[in-house]
């Protein structure tokens, strides 16, 4: 199967998996069409993030890997809208946070099965449940990977914004298959400029009065976002993976 046909097949299988998943009797939430992207695992931005302690390196996780197959599945728009209309995170939003995690695991398995059928070596990038409370983040970030691959951008609250919207789940696997275009290899000031463009809003967020007032955990001030206060509040919503996405109240700012 050619790379083009394989990508088409993977997109079809991913869409079918999302449709099957949200039609299950135990699933409450609805999701939009998944987006698949193929990202060069040797992109120098991974080196730069790893050197700064911001993200694990793909080669640390799986050295034969050449390409990251990333998927992003948006929540249905009404889930996002209803969460915006409430001061506290809605039960539906919190449920979507967990259901999208289960869906991401299903998509990972689907992609791995398909690539294995083509004789490709694969590895999962993380356990999807890992969290480092001392750093207030995960070891491997699918959000940063999506930003590196041009799928979306990182918003001021650390959210992933795709096609002008937030609210969704990113996941992915790594494979030895050469399905991604080779990324440019900027150096020096050009590399620093690209990093600054990707991370500036998240590292130096402009926090408006409305953004400060919307935070139920009191983690936002005009000076910025206290990630550990955010983590403390998000732990009340999910004790295992207290990503800001489990709350999401500040994500609508800065889009």
Secondary structure as GFF3:
##gff-version 3
##sequence-region A 1 255
A	DSSP	alpha_helix	3	22	.	.	.	ID=ss1
A	DSSP	beta_strand	35	40	.	.	.	ID=ss2
A	DSSP	alpha_helix	44	51	.	.	.	ID=ss3
A	DSSP	alpha_helix	58	61	.	.	.	ID=ss4
A	DSSP	beta_strand	67	74	.	.	.	ID=ss5
A	DSSP	alpha_helix	77	84	.	.	.	ID=ss6
A	DSSP	alpha_helix	91	117	.	.	.	ID=ss7
A	DSSP	beta_strand	122	124	.	.	.	ID=ss8
A	DSSP	alpha_helix	142	148	.	.	.	ID=ss9
A	DSSP	beta_strand	153	154	.	.	.	ID=ss10
A	DSSP	beta_strand	160	161	.	.	.	ID=ss11
A	DSSP	beta_strand	168	175	.	.	.	ID=ss12
A	DSSP	alpha_helix	188	203	.	.	.	ID=ss13
A	DSSP	alpha_helix	209	214	.	.	.	ID=ss14
A	DSSP	beta_strand	220	221	.	.	.	ID=ss15
A	DSSP	beta_strand	224	225	.	.	.	ID=ss16
A	DSSP	alpha_helix	227	235	.	.	.	ID=ss17
A	DSSP	three_ten_helix	244	246	.	.	.	ID=ss18
###
